[in-house]
């Protein structure tokens, strides 16, 4: 799923290859997907977007937003766009196809579930989209320790660390994927209660969030995800499906996998008590 490192990487890549292009044709829902979500009537996307020039692309959490004059194109969650400079290589099945006047295309297929929105600026009131736009990114200076500390309340103290960090849009774009390496770097088990974390450990967790995400972004996203050109990210995950059969990089002990809160968690029982 697209999280902060991938949305940041893809937005930058979009600015390099599609900014200034003009949309010539849009096809939506060519291959119907039960969990592909659209804004309004998706059959109108071609009429709305054809002839529009592409402006800047930005990322908010796991959201990728592209300016198309007075309209916006937004990808969320498992909607990860790919760019094709050869239309013969475009996959036969897709949920959104945007062709440009220079015979290149932006194509999106859904993994599990995702949002593919086209709307006039200001029309989309989706709460996840709006929250992602206003909350500070962990990559920004606004996301400082005092802000992070403000997220810790009597209510959140009752949660596990995974639930605290990766649910309820407390930190948009920080999901179950990037969570694994953050918690290994912080030395905290994903099931541990927030109430049991000391002040020193909480500061260490804050630093792990900032530093781990910075590394992931600088290296073009995680090796478990794809960028705009279909390439794996350069960041080698420490805890993921790719490393499950390998010993812990920190201590050499076995890595464990469990299902927890609707997703898989990976951890080292020796490093993450």
Secondary structure, DSSP 8 states (H G I E B T S, - for coil): ---HHHHHHHHHHHHHHTTT-BEEEEEE-SS--TTEEESS-GGGHHHHHTT-BEEEEEEETTEEEEEETTEEEEEEEEEEEEEESSGGGS-S--SEEEEETTS-EEEEEEEEEEEEEEEETT----HHHHHHHHS--TTSTTS-HHHHHHT--TTGGGSBHHHHHHSTTTTTT--HHHHHHHHHHHT--TTSBGGG--HHHHHHHHHHHHHHHHHHHHTTSBTTSB-TTS-B-SB--SSSTTTTTS--TTT---EEEEEETTEEEEEETTT--
